[in-house]
Amino acid sequence: MTRAGSVKAGVQADYGIDAPGIVAMFGLSTVLSTAGATLIGWLASPSPLIIFLVYMLSLAAVASGFLFIVMLVYARSGKFRMRDFMLDEIGFRGDERVLDIGSGAGLLLVGAAKRLTTGGAIGIDIWKASDLSNNLASTAERNIAIENVGGSAEILTADACDLPFADATFDVVLSLLCLHNIEPSERRVQACREIARTLKPGGRALIADYVPTAAYERALAASGLETEGSRRHFLVALGPMWMVAAREPG
Ligand SMILES: C[S@@+](CC[C@H](N)C(=O)[O-])C[C@H]1O[C@@H](n2cnc3c(N)ncnc32)[C@H](O)[C@@H]1O
């Protein structure tokens, strides 16, 4: 496990852009299809084929431009709104042991640590570059130091499907935008089993993702948790977002 050091005052934490390759692809597609539609419409003499081509390129420009903006708005605003919503849902006492699965740059980990007094939060991740910009353990450590939560937050390199913790370790398990990255679906079910296994009796899990979370709900219920429903939270996240809440009986 790693604890963060200190950084210069005034430096801002950076929680990255999710799926940076896809954001770049949508940005590039917007530019290229706009340029293509403009050039063809300008240079080619009108014919049904040219009109169809310009129409299709314009459609591609609008669709990719829309998705590009949605992903940037989420990265710059939606994810912070979703973090606060999830942490408010828990209603911390301050003494909880918290696990953030797929913590990336530490968004939920740091947020939870700020609400703890005597408790502690740990973030686990395998730091996949394609899932988050600058996705390194050192980025999370830096954010922990910048946000001054080194006393209650730590990170560990570990796989969600094989958590290196004893049964009934955590009061709260959180995860935002991680589980959809785990393939195939049997491994996502295994990750849900690990969540159930590591929750204390009475402990709560909130698992949010940009895909419907009903399958996670079924897997958590099959692992013995009482689920409180899988719901949409598009207005909170300013984009596609579902969340399942679950509780370990006891
Ligand atoms: C889109 S990022 C979200 C990071 C962070 N939760 C946030 O909301 O900013 C998804 C994260 O899940 C991590 N991840 C993917 N598969 C994982 C696995 N099997 N175990 C642990 N972490 C995983 C990635 O490395 C990445 O950091």
The ligand as an ORCA input file, in Angstrom:
! r2SCAN-3c Opt
* xyz 0 1
  C     -13.032      5.342    -16.273
  S     -11.854      5.075    -14.985
  C     -12.734      5.731    -13.589
  C     -11.790      6.104    -12.456
  C     -12.475      6.724    -11.241
  N     -13.373      5.771    -10.612
  C     -13.227      7.981    -11.611
  O     -14.464      7.933    -11.626
  O     -12.579      8.995    -11.921
  C     -11.988      3.310    -14.705
  C     -10.931      2.781    -13.774
  O     -11.150      1.387    -13.535
  C      -9.881      0.757    -13.513
  N     -10.049     -0.681    -13.749
  C     -10.413     -1.295    -14.898
  N     -10.471     -2.628    -14.724
  C     -10.143     -2.863    -13.420
  C     -10.007     -4.034    -12.636
  N     -10.228     -5.251    -13.141
  N      -9.656     -3.895    -11.333
  C      -9.419     -2.674    -10.803
  N      -9.532     -1.526    -11.510
  C      -9.883     -1.616    -12.798
  C      -9.089      1.474    -14.589
  O      -7.705      1.273    -14.471
  C      -9.519      2.915    -14.322
  O      -8.704      3.550    -13.406
*
